Amino acid sequence: MRERLERDYERFKRELPRDFPEYVRDAYRIDLSARYLGHTLPHPIGKGSGQLSLNLEQLETDRSAGIAFVVLKTVIAEDPAGERAMAAWAIHETRMRVERRRSQTGREGWTVTWKGRGWDRSFDDYLALVRSAGDLTRSGEMVAVPSVKYHLPRLDEPFRSAEYRHTTERIAAAWGNDTLSLEKDFSPTLAGDSLADERSQILRWLREVPDQIRRGTDRPVRLALKLMNARFDDAFQLDMLRASASADALVVFNRLWDAEQGVAYGGYDLSERNLRVLELASRSDISLPSLVASGNVCSGRTLLHYARAGCESIQLHTGFQLPLSEYPATSGSRPQRALHALIFDPKDGLVAGMLDLEAEGQLERRDGELKFLDLPTLTRV
Ligand SMILES: Cc1cc2nc3c(=O)[nH]c(=O)nc-3n(C[C@H](O)[C@H](O)[C@H](O)COP(=O)(O)O)c2cc1C
């Protein structure tokens, strides 16, 4: 199998097999099936919300590359009059810099430096993209879901329910499926904002936002909260997980906030913190909703660590933006090249990692197959 993996890695540098999860199942007896917000996926790798999911062309590139799911760019909620409590997040900025970033532990990773925030075009433009995302999801080829940033009150203020209702109802109608799948973003810029100075205020949001969203539409809603890295300690990240119990899934965790430079950042500082907190959570008594990983997944090994820390699927952003020279593949779109390395790298890829776990006696075949969805259960207590 190892020799076969070396050969596959080399020949797939030019092109991935059309249905690579099926190929992996046949060739290695490895079942890569994964889960995102109640959707069964052929494999765990998706695209996180951001500048890479703004339009139809990007969705089409991802579909043809074989990405399992995409989260659309975060839109800023509005009420029927077009008022937006979080309007400060709808700013226009196009310039992104993909840069090296050394972590506090001395590891070289990548980060994207960008001063923008949420969707900066009209809500109607967003709804048009949501309609296409609904069509794609129904076609069974790729799950594509919307993401929203809604009003977040201070402790002594009520939620602006009209904004929640108007935005959720219109998105649900545009997406068009019986059950609306939706992410609610708590971003690093929010973590850096004075709104997030108070712990009790953040915990109230996490407890009450799911109900505010669900009350916004008659349709059932499957909701993922994308949690931020707040500017407090690891124990507070656990408090945030505890407060989020009514969500259907948690995306863990969005980027870190660099207060000096006034920018969000990633790299190994991000994955090390996220994994540390997830490991603490898995050893605690917190009963967690389904987990989705986010943060510095630039290799199959990091992907494997997140899976072993409880995550049933993985979202990337930076990993789809690297300089072409960083991908071992010699042709194809960035999503294709990233999938090639994440799955087939003979040392660091997901297939190699699962075969290693089998060799070490940590992962067993069931019905003759190694199963990706067995990984999140390995370390649970
Ligand atoms: C340029 C840029 C824009 C982003 N915009 C959003 C956004 O609008 N909504 C959101 O939920 N996350 C957003 N993110 C966060 C990513 O989806 C992802 O969670 C984060 O970058 C960590 O993953 P990574 O290390 O793979 O990049 C953005 C990230 C980047 C780099």
The ligand as an ORCA input file, in Angstrom:
! r2SCAN-3c Opt
* xyz 0 1
  C      -9.129     36.966      3.819
  C     -10.004     36.210      4.740
  C     -11.364     36.516      4.848
  C     -12.183     35.801      5.714
  N     -13.516     36.117      5.795
  C     -14.342     35.377      6.597
  C     -15.742     35.619      6.642
  O     -16.271     36.512      5.984
  N     -16.492     34.845      7.459
  C     -15.965     33.836      8.225
  O     -16.709     33.127      8.909
  N     -14.644     33.575      8.179
  C     -13.830     34.308      7.395
  N     -12.486     34.033      7.347
  C     -11.947     32.968      8.205
  C     -11.705     31.666      7.463
  O     -12.907     31.103      6.965
  C     -11.023     30.638      8.388
  O     -11.909     30.277      9.427
  C      -9.739     31.165      9.002
  O      -8.971     31.883      8.050
  C      -8.881     30.036      9.585
  O      -8.607     29.044      8.635
  P      -7.271     29.020      7.740
  O      -6.111     28.962      8.678
  O      -7.442     27.794      6.902
  O      -7.258     30.264      6.913
  C     -11.640     34.751      6.491
  C     -10.285     34.450      6.377
  C      -9.467     35.152      5.526
  C      -8.020     34.790      5.444
*
